[in-house]
Amino acid sequence: MKQSKEVLGKPIISILAGKEIGKVKNFVINPDMRSIEFMVVQNDQWDFGIKAIPFKLVEGLGDYAVTIESENAVIDLADIPIANELLSKNIQIKGSRIISRKGQHFGQITEYYFDPETGKILGCVLDTPDAIAVLPETAVITFGKEITVISDEGENPLVSDEAFRSGEADKEPADHLDVPVSSPKPAPSSSDGLDLDELIGKTLSANLYDPSGELFAEEGTVITAEIVNQTKAMGSNKALELALKVAE
């Protein structure tokens, strides 16, 4: 299994072309399938749309790079109906709060594990006062935009990170972990889960176009409050595109 941070930022290599075609910018999550559906590609030479790779077309997730057979694996998400639907849902997992069906608050997800072969989400990581704990995917009812809802079966669904990684989660429940019940913090002001206001003052790494294809903001433009507000008005797809086109 891998954590998302082990893949994000890695170069993407085309096996047939023998070259790097970009880097892994983000994941598009399918909450119904509980898996990574697409890898969003960052390539500063691509100006229009959001380019991505279906997870099923990924050949390998190595320590150095992600590999694909050829550049034909890269698609424009605007051309895929399910991709537009998933983009509008904008499930990020990281940053989501864990709430039980009966309203108990367990904390906030800081990372997650997934199967490198299938993209299936395996478990969500959160920091507790005593140690790192993992919420197995089997305890999740809903992966939502801001909240992950879990069942109330058992007193504590969390297991230790060590037990989870060793495959002994069922044998070692995290009863010893101190998980206080707390009041969840309010979600930040955002557009469909994206806190675009945090982008003000940063620089665009590529041209940004409006839904009609007209140039809206050029590469190198410093993002202003006006740009943020106009992007929000264009909808969730453009909001995500703005977030993906911010220079590191």
N, C-alpha and C positions, 0 to 999 in steps of 0.2 A: 504494500500500500504506500501511497505518497500523500504528502500534504500539499495544498495548493501553492504555498510559498516556494516549494521545491521546483515548480514549473514556471510560474509567472516570471517574466523577464528573460527567459531562456531563448537563445537563438533558434530559429526554425530552419532546418536544412532540407533542401530538395535532394533526394538520393540520385535521381536521374540527371539533374542539372549540375550536381556537385557544388551548390552554392547556397548561401544564406539568403532567404527571401524576406526575413523580418524577425520580429520577436513576439513572444506571447504577451499580449497586453492585458487580457482579461478572459474570464470564462462566461459563457451564457448557460445558465442552469435551467434544466427542465424539472420543475418541482413535482410534476405528476409522476415522471419516471424516476425521480430522485437521482439524477445523474447530470454530468456535464454533457451538454448537447453540442456546443461549439467552442472552439478556441478563437478568440478575437486576435487578429494579426496587426501588429504595429509596423508600418513601413512608411517612412516619411516621404517617399516618392509617390505614394498613392494619394490622390487628392480627393476622390469622390467616393462617398459611401463607406460602409463598415465592412471590411473584408474579414472572413473567418474560415476556419477549417472544421468540418464536421468531425467530432471526436472519433467516429468509427473509421475515418480515413487516416488517422495518426498511426504511423508505423512503430514508433518507439518513443519512450520518454527516458532519455539517458541522463547521466549526471551532468553532461555538458550541454546537450541540445535535444530538441524535439525533432524527430525526423518524419518526413512524408515522402510518398513515392515521387510525386512531381508537383509542379505549380498548379496543375489542373485540379488539385484538391482544394484550392482556395476559391471561395465563392463570395458573392456579394449578398449580404444578409437581406437586403431589400428585395431580392428575387425569390426568397423562400418564405412562404406564408407562415409556417410554424415559427420561423425565426423572428418575424415581426411580432407575433403573439408573445413569444418569450421575452423579447426586448421590452414590450409594454408591461409585462409583469415585473421585470427587473429584480429577480431574486438574486441577492448577493451572498446570502448565508452568513458571511463574516459581518459582524456588527449587529446581527439579529439577536433579540432578547428571547430567552427560553422561558416560556410560561406553560404551566400545566393546565389541563382541561379545567381544573377547579380554581385556577387563578394564582397558584403559587409561583413566585419568581425565583429562578435558579441562577440567573446571571446572564452574561452576554457572550456570544460565540466569538472567539478570537481567531480560529483557524478550523480547517476540517480535513479529514482523511478521505481519499477516494481510491477506487480500484484503477490502476494504470492501464489495465486491459480493456475495461468496459466504460470507465468514467463514472461508475456508480458511487454515490456518496456513502461512505461507510460509518462515519462518526464525526461528531462536532466537538471541538476542543474549547474549553473555557478555563480561565484561571480562577482557582478558589483560594481562600486565605492560607490553606495548608499546602496545596500542591496543584499540579495540572491535572484536570479531570477530563473525561471524555463521555459524551452522550452518544450511545450507539444509535445508529439510524433506525433500528427496530423499535425504539421508544418514541419515535416522531410520528405525530398524526399529520401535521401540516408544516411545510416549509413556506412561510409567508414572506411578504416584502419587508416587514419590520419585525415580525414575531414568529418564532418557531414554537408551535404548540405540541406538547408531549402528553402522553397518557399519564394517568395517576396510579397505574398498577405498580405495587411495591412502594416502599418508603423512600427510596433514593435510586433514581435511574442511572446515576453517574457511576463510572468505574475509573480506576486509576489509569493513567496513560500507559504505564508499564504493562498492566494486565491487558489492556486493549490491544497493544501492539504485539503482545506475545500470544494472543488468541485465547487468553484465559479470563476474558471478561465475565463469563457466566460463573466462574469459580471464585472470583474475587470482587464482589460489589464494593463500591467506594463508601461504605458506611462510616469509615473513619474520616472521610473528608468533611470539613466544616463548610456547609453550603447554607448560609443564612437566608431566610426569607426576607426579601426587601421589596421596596416599591420601585418599579422600573422607572428609569429616567425618561423624560419625554423625548420623542424623536426630534432630530434637528429639522429646521425649516428646509424643505427640499422640493425638487421636482421629481415625482415618482421615485422617491427614495434616494436621489442623488443630491448632495448638498452643494449645489452649483455656486452658492455664494462664496465658498472656500476657494473657488478658482479665480476670483477677482484679483488682478495684479499679476497673474501668471501669463505665460506666453503660449500662443498657438504653435504647435509643431507642424501643422499642415493646413491647407486651405479648408474653409468651412463653407458649405453651400446650403442654400435654403431648399425647402421641399420641391421647388420648381426647377432647381438646377442652377440658379443664379448665385454668383459668388457673394457670400454674406460677410466673411471676414478672412483676410489674407493670412498666410503663414507669417509668423513673426509679430502678429498683432497682439498687443497687451489687452487682456480680457477686462472689460469694464462692467459695471453694474448694468448698463444699458444692453450690452451684448448678452449678458446672463438672462435678463428679463425677456428679451426678444427670443432667445433660444427656448426658454420655458414655454413661451406661447406657441412654438412650433410643434410641441409634443414631446413625448418621452424618448422617441428614437433619436431626435436631434439633441436632446439633453444628454443622452448617453454618448453620442458621437462627440459632442463638445468635451465631455470628460475624458474621452479616449484620445483626443487630439491636443492635450495639454503637454507641453514640454516638461520632461523630468527635471 
